[in-house]
Amino acid sequence: MRTYIGLGANLGDREGMLAGAVGALAANPGMRVAKVSRLYATRPIGPPGQPEFRNAVVAIDVHAQGSPRSAAAALLRALKEHERAVGRKPRERWAPRELDLDLLIFGRHALSIEEPALTVPHPLARERLFVLAPLRDLAPRLRPPGWHETVDSS
């Protein structure tokens, strides 16, 4: 199942952190990295004075076992565990981040899960250039579930 993950970092070695995250995804059993977007430099959303972000999107093919809900929840848990493993510290919303991994699109599924908290497609993806630009690199003609337009026309 083709899945899209948003990557971002604005603390430390941002480029290295994103490259390491792609490597970790590639090393994960049941996943195959299909494509990686270009790296984008973006302004942070949130408190002023933060360093600039580096953002990308990676397309992975996931061998999903079980229901789409359980598979998406398991993938999100793995992403959040990787964030913690590489040193992401808990902070308030919109604060600087060592690494941020967001499950943007999970195949052709529109899901809303309470635990862990997950909505796919990501509800703010259409409003964020730092998601749309790298997603456009990978899949310009993609029309995520619930969207009336393609990524390219968003």
Sequence and secondary structure as in RCSB ss.txt:
>XXXX:A:sequence
MRTYIGLGANLGDREGMLAGAVGALAANPGMRVAKVSRLYATRPIGPPGQPEFRNAVVAIDVHAQGSPRSAAAAL
LRALKEHERAVGRKPRERWAPRELDLDLLIFGRHALSIEEPALTVPHPLARERLFVLAPLRDLAPRLRPPGWHET
VDSS
>XXXX:A:secstr
 EEEEEEEE SSSHHHHHHHHHHHHHHSTTEEEEEE   EEE  SSSTT   EEEEEEEEEE   S HHHHHHHH
HHHHHHHHHHTT     TT   S EEEEEEETTB EEETTTTEEES TTGGG HHHHHHHHHH TT   TT SS 
TTT 
